[in-house]
Amino acid sequence: MSKEILDLAKHDIEEAAKSLKTARELIDRLKKAGESTAELESNYAKAQSRLRRFEVAFRD
């Protein structure tokens, strides 16, 4: 793969990681407020798993 594609992938992975961190914080806030978070937790876990696969695929 070209360096340009790898750099774009790395950037996208970093942005996805930031989004997941924000999602985790929001889920934790909802949970503390007594809201049901089961579906959000499930979606978060799936997204985190996908991100890990991309990280492995695009490691330097």
C-alpha positions in Angstrom: 0.0 0.0 0.0 1.1 3.5 -0.6 2.3 5.7 2.2 -0.5 8.1 1.5 -3.2 5.4 2.0 -1.5 4.2 5.2 -1.4 7.8 6.5 -5.1 8.3 5.7 -5.9 5.0 7.4 -3.8 5.9 10.5 -5.6 9.3 10.7 -9.1 7.6 10.4 -8.1 5.1 13.1 -7.0 7.9 15.4 -10.3 9.8 14.8 -12.3 6.6 15.4 -10.5 6.1 18.7 -11.3 9.6 19.8 -15.0 9.0 18.9 -15.0 5.8 20.9 -13.5 7.5 23.9 -16.3 10.1 23.7 -18.9 7.4 23.3 -17.6 5.6 26.4 -17.8 8.7 28.4 -21.4 9.3 27.4 -22.4 5.7 28.1 -20.8 6.0 31.6 -22.8 9.3 32.2 -26.0 7.6 31.1 -25.3 4.6 33.3 -24.7 6.9 36.3 -28.0 8.7 35.6 -29.8 5.3 35.8 -30.5 5.0 32.1 -30.4 1.6 30.3 -27.2 1.3 28.3 -27.3 -2.3 27.1 -27.8 -1.5 23.4 -25.2 1.2 23.5 -22.8 -1.1 25.3 -23.3 -3.7 22.6 -22.7 -1.2 19.8 -19.7 0.2 21.5 -18.1 -3.2 21.9 -18.7 -4.0 18.2 -17.2 -0.7 17.1 -14.2 -1.2 19.4 -13.7 -4.7 18.0 -13.8 -3.3 14.4 -11.3 -0.6 15.3 -8.9 -3.1 16.8 -9.0 -5.1 13.5 -8.3 -2.0 11.5 -5.4 -1.1 13.8 -3.9 -4.5 13.3 -4.4 -4.4 9.5 -2.7 -0.9 9.2 0.1 -1.2 11.7 3.3 0.4 10.6 
